[in-house]
């Protein structure tokens, strides 16, 4: 069957984020076979389904580089609301160990729906605990139902409290089992092809929950399989102190010693990296997922994003888990990234356009994608349409300054040319069913907590 074209007609502004960073006014975007066929003015095709986007801003779909989707079931948990990272984890571990495979599916659907409504077309996910028969498969199938481009990572914890680690023993796995399941998931789901809807990564949870042997073995396995590596690094002062005490070095040196640097690696947070580590990441093309809302929520600090960008470090944005944000809105995340760099360095140190670039091209680069993150001929048709006639944008002079004034939910969202949000409503699934199932499950967990 020959698929008809889709023509997005007469947008007020198209922010392409292409190599020339073109911004086109009163322009169109043509989609065919899941790919952008043309961007410009006066486009037409006899076989095109026309979507009128008068008064709208069009941007590339936003890219989320760090999340823990399962945490969508544990937002604003009492006892964790005002805790620092380690205390926050210790409050939540006993709740998470009760999760079932159905809980993981439900929380993933809710988290993905929230991301989609905020303009996100591609997301990574870091799942590192698997109680009661849960598998990474549960989240991968959920992402396919929603219709989002998905980068799941097979996380792991192998050092429990009895061995001096932070997580309870009930949530850790043997390292042999971890590596074996990494192979299974990669062989079953990973698709390296252009336009892939699912690419799997290998992601031991953190330096304080796995052994050095597992970190090394994970790197060897990932490179043998041709997949990416991900973990948390240098998130707060406790993290730095742990690294100095246990390993006798800072996190950047620890990563280098274990073979965890390179363009196939990206770290979450990096709030506390120093100038030498920034230089190391730049030289090795190692990526960073900046999670400003979570860093504020947990009091971790302000990541040196301006310094990283100036040094050439690859930086994208991540909403992080919904137990430490406690939302999953990519527009809010990008705005927070912009505001924090202004607070730290000055009002001229992060523009709305640069923050939007972090949320699009930046995220695509961090995830190793050269087929998304910009609106250009031949790129995948991952497109966000924003209604700039909304009250949030009333009086706005510059429609491209979405992060200063504008809607935080999309009007329409296309992934691989398929519309999964239509006129502000999730089109691929019943949002009401997702929401009510999530509420029911959260209440049940709260009753036993």
N, C-alpha and C positions, 0 to 999 in steps of 0.2 A: 504494500500500500504506500502510495506517495503522500507524504505528509504535507499539508498546506503550510504556507508561510504565515507568520504572524507579524503584523506591522504595528508598532507603537507610534502613533501619529500625532505630530504637533506638540511635542513637549515644550514647556516654557524654557527649560534648560536641561541639557544633557552634559553631565560631568563625566567625561570618558575615563579619566585616569590612565589614558594611553601614554605612549612614550613622550608625546609632545604636551601632555596634560591639557588637551583641548577642552574647552567648554563651549558648547554649541547652543544657540538660542533658536527657538521655533524650529526644532529639529526632530528627526524620526530615527527609529531603529528597526531594522528588518531582521527577523529570525527565520532560519530554515534548518530543519534537521538538527535542532538543538544547538545550533551555532549562529553567531552573529554574522549575517551576510552583508550588511551595509549599515553605516551610520552617517546621516547627513540630512539635507533639506530636500523636500519634494519627492521622497521615495514613493514608489508605487509598484504593485504587482497584481496582475489579474486574479491570481489564486490566493491572495492574502486575506486572512481574517484581520480586520482592523480593530485595534483597541485605541480608542481616543484618549489621549493623555493631556488635553489642554489644561493649562494651569498646574502642571505637575513637573517635578524635578525627577530626572532619571539618573541613577548612579549604578555602578557595579554592585552586585550583591555583596553584602558584608561577610567577612571571613573571621570566624572565631577560632583562636588557636589554642585555647585551654579551657576545659570544662570538666566537671564531675557531675554528669547528668543525674546520677542516682540520688544526689543530694537534694534534688527538687522536692523530695518527700520530707525533708528536715529543715525547713526554713524557720528562722527565729526561734530556735529551741531554747526554752528557759535553762539557764545555767551555762549556755554557750554564747549567749548574746554579747557578753562583755568580757569574754576570756581571750587571752593571748593564744597564739597558735597551738602550743603543746597542750595547754589546758582545754582548749576548744576541742581538739582531737579526742582527748581522754573522756570528755563528756559525751561525745557522739559515737565513739566506737561501740559501746554496749547497745545502742539503738540500731546501728547499721548491721550488727551481727544477727539481728532478727529478720532481715530482709529475705524475701523469697524471690524466685525468678519472676513471678508476676509483678512484684513490687518494682524490680529493676525495669521491666518493660513499661509500667505505668509512669514511673518517674522520668524515664527517657522520653516518652511521648509528650509529657507535660513540658519538660525542658526544651525540647525541640520546637514545640508549638510556640512557646514564648519567644524563642530565638527567631523563628520565621516571621512572626508578626512584627518584630523589630528590624526586619530587613536582612537577616542573615540567611545566606544560601549554602554556606559550607561551614561545618564545624568539626573540630576534633573533640574527642572525649577520652578522659583518662580514668579508666575503671581498674582499680587495684585491689578490690576485695570481692570474694565470691562465696558467700555463705549459702548454706542450704541448697546446694545444687545449681546456683546461678552460674551463668557462663557469659562471655562476651557476646555470644550469639544473640542473647536476649535484646541487647541494645542495637545490634546491627539490623535485626529484623524490624525493630521499631522505627529506625531511621528510614528504612525502605518504605514503610507504611506512610510516613509523613511526606517522603519524597525529597529529602535534603541530601546534599552531597556530604559524605561522612568519612571522617578520618578517626576511626576507633583505635585506641592503643591498649594492648594487653598489659595492664599493670600488674604489680605483685608486691607482696610483703612477705619476707621470710624470717625476720628476726622479731620474735615476740618478747613480752615482758620477762619471761623466764631466762632469756638469753641476753637481757640488757637492752632490748629494744623498746619502742613506745607502744606499738599495738598489742592487744591481748593475743594470747596464743591461739585462741579460737579463730582468729582472722588471718593467720599466716599459713603458708603452704611450704612444702618441701621444694627445694630449688630444682630438683630433677623434674618434678611435676610441673613447675612453672615453665621451664624451658620446653618441655614436651607439649604443653598446651599452646605455647607461642607458635610452635611449628604447625600444629593442627589448625589454628585460627588463620594463620597466614596462608597456608595451602588451600584452605576452604574459601576464604573471602577476599583476599588481597587481589586487586586488579590494577596493574601498573599502567594500563593503556591510557592514551589521551582521552579526556572526558570521563574518566573513571568516576563512578559514584561511591566507591568504597576502597580506601587504601588503609591497610592495617599498619600500626607501628608497635614497637616493643618499648615498654615504659615501666621499669622498676620504680616503685613509688618515690623513694627519697633516700638520701644517704643514711638516715637514721632508722630505716625499716628494712633494709636489705644488706647483704654482705658484699664485700669488695669482689669476691669471686663471682657472685651473680651479676654484678655490674659488668665485669669483664666478659663473662660468658654471654650476656645479653647483647653486648656490642658485637661480638664475633658472630652470633647467630643472625642479628639484624643485617649485618653487612653481607653475610653469606646469602641471605634471602633477598637482599636488595630493598629493604624497608627502612624506615626512619626510626630514630631513637629519641625518647622524650623522658624527662623527669623534672622534679622540683629542685631548685637550687638557690641558695643564698636568699631565702625568703625573709628572714628577720634576724635580729641579733642573736637569738637562741640558736638559730641554724649555724651562724658563723662560729659561735662558742663551741657547739657540738663538734664541728669539723676540726677546729684547732685542738680540742681535747682528745678526740678519738683518733684523728688521722695525722695530727701534727702539721697541718697545712690549711690554707684557705680553700674554699669550694672550687675555685677555678683551677688551682693546682691539682686538687683531688680528681677533678674531671679529666684533666690532661693525663695524669698518671694512669688512669683506667681506660684510656682510648676513647673518651667521651667528648671529643671536640671534632668539628667538621661540618660541612654543609648538609649532612644528613642528620644533624642533631639540633634539637631546640629545647631550651630550658624554660620552665615556668618561673616567673617572678623576677629573680635577679635584682631584688631591691637593694641588697647590700654589697654588690660587687664594687671593687675598687678600680682605679684607673688602669692598673696593670691587667686586671681581668677583662676590662673593656677592650684593651688593645689585643689581648689574646683571642677574644671572641671575634674581633674584626679580622684579624689575620687568618683565622681558621674558618671564617664564614659561618660560624655557629649562630643559630637564631635564638631569639628571646620572645616569649609570650608575656607581654606586660598586662598585668591584671590590676588596674588602679582602684576599682571599687573594693575588691577583696582586701587589697593592701591597706586601704583606709579603714575598712570594717574591723580588721584584726590588729590595727595599730602597728603594722609592720614598717611603714615608712613610705617615702616617695622614691621610686626607682629612678636612676639617673638616665632617663630616656633621651633627654637633649644631648647629653654627652655620648651616649651610645650611637644616636643618629649621626652626630657630627663625626664620629670615628668610623662610620660605615658599618656598624653592626646591623644585622637584619632584625627588625623589630615588628611584631604584630601585636594584636590585642586579644585578650581573653577575658571572658566574664567570670571565670573560675566557677567553683561549685556554688549552688544556690543555698548552701548552708553557711557560706562565708561572704555572701554578696549583699543581700539575699535575693537578688533578682537575676535575670538573664537577658537584659536588654542591651543590644550592641550599640545603639545610638547613645544611650546613657553612658556606656563604657567609654566610647570614643570622646564624648564631651568631658567626662571626668579626666581622661588622659590629658586632654588639652588644658583643662583648668589647673591640674596639679603641676604641670611644667611651668605654667605662668606664675603660680604661687612660689615655686621653688626658684625660678630663674628670671622672671619678668614677663610682662604681658606680650612682648614681642617674640617670645621664645617658642611658641607653638601656635600656629594659625589653625583656623577651622579646617582649611583645606589640607594641611599636613596631617592633622588628626584623622581626617577622613581617609587619607592615603594609608595611614597605618591600618585602618579597618578594612582596607580593600587590597591594594597591591602589596602592602606590607605583610598582611596575613597570608596571602597567596605565596609569597616568596618564602616565608618561614615554613610553610607546609610543603615546600618543594613543588608548587604548582605553577607551570608556565602557561596554563590554558584558562585561567580565571583571574579575577581581580581587576580587570579593565574592560572597557567597551571598545573593542576594535575588531575589524574583520578577521574571522577565523577563530576568535576566542569563543569559549562556551557561553551560551546565552543564559547567564546567571545575572538577573537584572532586578533592581528594586525601583519601584515607582512610588513617589512621595507626593501626596496632595498638598500643594502649597497654597490652596485656597482655605485651608483650615484656620481656626482661630489662633493656633500657635504661631502661624506664619503671617498673620495679618499685620501689615505695616512693614514687612521685611523688604529691604531694598535689594538684597543680594541673595537670590535663591540658592546659590552654591554654598552659602554659609549655613547649611543645615544644622550644624552643631551649635551655632549661636542662637538660632531661633527657627523653629520648624517642628513638624510632627515627629513623634518617637515611634509611631507605628506606620507601617507601609499601607498604601492603598492596594497595590498589587505586587506580587513577587513571583518571578519566573526562575525555575531551576532546570537547566538543560532544556530550556524552551517551554517547559510545562508550567502552567500557572498554578501554584500551590496556595497563594493567597489572592483572593479576588474581592475587590471593593471592601477591603479591610477585614474580611472574614477568611478563616482557614478553609481552604477549598478541598484539600486532599483528605481530610478526616473531620469527624464531628467534634468540634471543640468542646461542646457541652458535655459529651460523654467522657472525654479526657479529663476535664476539670472535675466532674463529680466523682469519678473513680479515684482521682488523686486526693480529693478531700476526704473521702471515706477511708482510704488507706492511711492517711496521715493521722486521722482521729484514732484509728485502731492502734497504731504504733504509740501514740501519746498515752493511751490508756494503760499500756504495759511498761512505759518508761519510768 
